[in-house]
Amino acid sequence: MTSRDCPHLKAKIREIIDFPTAGIKFKDITPLLEDKVAFRETIDCFSDFFRDSRADKIVGIDARGFLLAAPVAYILNTGMVIVRKKGKLPYAKILREHDLEYGRGSLEIHVDAIKRGERILIIDDVLATGGTAEAAVKLVEDLGGHVIGLGFLLELSMNGRELLKNYEIKSLLKY
């Protein structure tokens, strides 16, 4: 896999103090998404890095991960799979609970979204404690998929990378 440096995108991330709870410094990616040049560069950075991965599908994690994963799937000519919060998928699904930096959560995936042996990339907006990404990895593996890499727009220094140390990780920005 190749790489492209995109550190200048950091200027497009807005920090919101005490959101969604006290003590959290939320990284708001909406200014980046609203800027056509920065958004294109973000998608190009992910696509360049994963271009040689031979992925079959890209998993986007609810909800901001969808915004990043879908255009990368289009560029790389792969299928797109969504992993959603509990209760949001209409068909038969499996569930994984996980820890968040400010609580607990649950993720689900349709039982037929991934076929045994498919090569899967997972993309989300933020890697923090790693709980959400780990839950997505386990869902993919529960269905027989092979996780070949994870991509994050932002990586916070909260040891999430350590939780996912057995996987290739590409973070465009680090805090």
LINLINUR-V22418 format. One line per field, one symbol per residue. ss: DSSP state (~ for helix, > for strand, _ for the rest). psi: psi as a letter, one per 20 degrees, with the letter a starting at -180 (. if undefined). burial: 1 if it has 16 or more other ideal C-beta (glycine too) atoms within 10 Angstrom, else 0. A space follows every 10 residues. Layout:
ss->???
psi->???
burial->???
//
This chain:
ss->______~~~~ ~~_>>>>___ ____>>>>_~ ~~~~_~~~~~ ~~~~~~~~~~ ______>>>> >__~~~~~~~ ~~~~~~__>> >>>>>_____ __>>>>>>>> __>>>>>>>> ________>> >>>>>>>___ ~~~~~~~~~~ ~~___>>>>> >>>>>____~ ~~~_____>> >>>>_
psi->prqppkhiih ijpppoqkpi rpipnpoojh hghhohgggg hghhgggggj hjikqhqppp pphhhhhhgg hggghilrrp ppprqpjipi aprqqpqrqr ikbqrpqqqq hjhpqpiqpp qpprgpoeii ggggggghgg hhjjqooiqq ppgqpqmkjh hhhkijqppo phqp.
burial->0000010010 0110000000 0000001010 0110000110 1110111111 0010111111 1101111111 1110110101 1111000010 0010010100 1000101111 0011000101 1111111111 1111111111 0010101111 1111110101 1011000011 11100
//
